[in-house]
């Protein structure tokens, strides 16, 4: 039963305006492979910087990365994709939060 409902949810997400916009924006950026590769290098490096969990504030490093990739980030296709990705990610986060709301899990073993 849960698996079937998950399949319905998956299709609902695929049919959503947010997902369709994300796919269109990705297709537009991919049309220029050089731009797509540069954008992905930025995304990868940004993700790595934001994923460090050593208590150090990475603001300056992330700022410097944005300056380094300013030309790429100012490209309207890249900007449209990054916005669409962020909108979709936030929507998926809301969906996940709704799914797990009020479910009890024992995470004490991780402490």
Protein Blocks (a to p, Z undefined) as FASTA:
>chain_A
ZZmmmmmmmmmmmmpmklmmmmmmmmmmmmmmmlmmmmmmmmmmmmmmmmpcghpafklm
mmmmmmmmmmmmmpmklmmmmmmmmmmmmmmmmmmmmmmgoiacdfklmZZ
